[in-house]
């Protein structure tokens, strides 16, 4: 028999205080990705139509390097947040849900690190 009032039961089931941060980070990364995606389109056009040396010189500019690194970080983080929401919404069992979220987060972290290493190797070796 339960002796707690409905209010007392509801207080124990309230927010874990992480949903708001998750929601805001999705909005912040999507806002950052809008101008960065316009920039990445210019970069892709240059890399497809210009000689390698010209593209490398353009990329070695500090502004362009920072934009590329910011796009990689924001893009992979935004994708990981989005897939986490999908997993949390559609996987009911707690064990597989936790494993799936960890796998997605570690996978995107690995992909982001590979992309960043590729950028910095290109700049160093270039």
C-alpha positions in Angstrom: 0.0 0.0 0.0 1.3 3.4 -1.0 1.0 6.1 1.7 2.5 9.0 -0.3 0.3 11.7 -1.9 0.2 12.0 -5.6 2.3 15.2 -5.3 5.0 13.4 -3.4 5.0 10.6 -6.0 5.3 13.1 -8.8 8.2 14.9 -7.2 10.2 11.8 -7.3 9.6 11.4 -11.0 10.5 14.9 -12.0 13.1 16.2 -14.4 16.6 15.0 -14.1 17.8 18.5 -15.1 19.6 17.3 -18.3 16.9 17.6 -20.9 17.1 21.4 -21.1 20.9 21.4 -21.7 20.5 18.7 -24.4 17.8 20.7 -26.1 19.8 23.9 -26.0 22.9 22.3 -27.3 21.0 21.0 -30.3 19.8 24.5 -31.0 23.3 26.0 -30.5 25.0 23.5 -32.8 22.3 23.9 -35.4 22.7 27.7 -35.3 26.4 27.4 -35.6 26.1 24.9 -38.5 24.1 27.3 -40.6 26.9 29.8 -41.5 29.5 27.1 -41.3 27.7 25.0 -43.9 27.7 27.9 -46.3 31.5 28.1 -45.7 32.0 24.4 -46.2 30.2 24.6 -49.5 32.7 27.2 -50.7 35.5 25.0 -49.4 34.1 21.9 -51.2 33.8 23.9 -54.4 37.3 25.1 -54.1 38.7 21.7 -53.4 36.9 20.2 -56.4 37.8 22.9 -58.9 41.1 24.4 -57.8 44.6 22.8 -57.8 45.7 21.1 -54.6 48.3 23.7 -53.8 45.8 26.5 -54.0 43.3 24.7 -51.9 46.0 24.0 -49.3 47.1 27.6 -49.2 43.4 28.7 -48.7 43.0 26.1 -45.9 46.2 27.2 -44.1 44.6 30.6 -43.4 43.8 30.6 -39.7 40.2 31.7 -40.3 39.6 28.9 -42.7 41.2 26.3 -40.5 39.2 27.4 -37.5 36.0 27.3 -39.6 36.7 23.7 -40.7 37.6 22.5 -37.2 34.4 24.2 -35.9 32.3 22.6 -38.6 33.7 19.2 -37.7 33.1 19.5 -34.0 29.7 21.1 -34.3 28.6 18.7 -37.0 29.6 15.5 -35.2 28.3 16.7 -31.9 25.0 17.7 -33.4 24.6 14.4 -35.1 25.4 12.5 -31.9 22.8 14.5 -30.0 20.2 13.9 -32.7 20.8 10.2 -32.8 20.7 10.0 -29.0 17.2 11.5 -29.0 16.0 9.0 -31.6 17.5 6.1 -29.5 15.9 7.4 -26.3 12.5 7.8 -28.1 12.4 4.4 -29.8 14.2 1.9 -27.6 12.2 1.0 -24.6 14.5 -1.4 -22.7 17.0 0.4 -20.5 20.0 -1.8 -21.1 20.0 -1.7 -24.9 19.2 2.0 -24.8 22.3 2.8 -22.7 24.5 0.6 -24.9 23.2 2.2 -28.1 23.7 5.7 -26.7 27.3 4.9 -25.6 28.0 3.3 -29.0 26.7 6.3 -30.9 28.6 8.8 -28.8 31.9 6.8 -28.9 31.5 6.3 -32.7 31.0 10.0 -33.4 33.8 10.9 -31.1 36.1 8.5 -33.0 34.9 9.9 -36.4 35.5 13.5 -35.2 39.0 12.7 -34.0 39.8 11.0 -37.3 38.5 14.1 -39.2 40.5 16.5 -37.0 43.7 14.4 -37.4 43.2 14.4 -41.1 42.9 18.2 -41.2 46.0 18.7 -39.0 48.0 16.2 -40.9 47.1 17.8 -44.2 48.2 21.2 -42.8 51.4 19.9 -41.3 52.5 17.7 -44.3 50.9 19.9 -47.0 
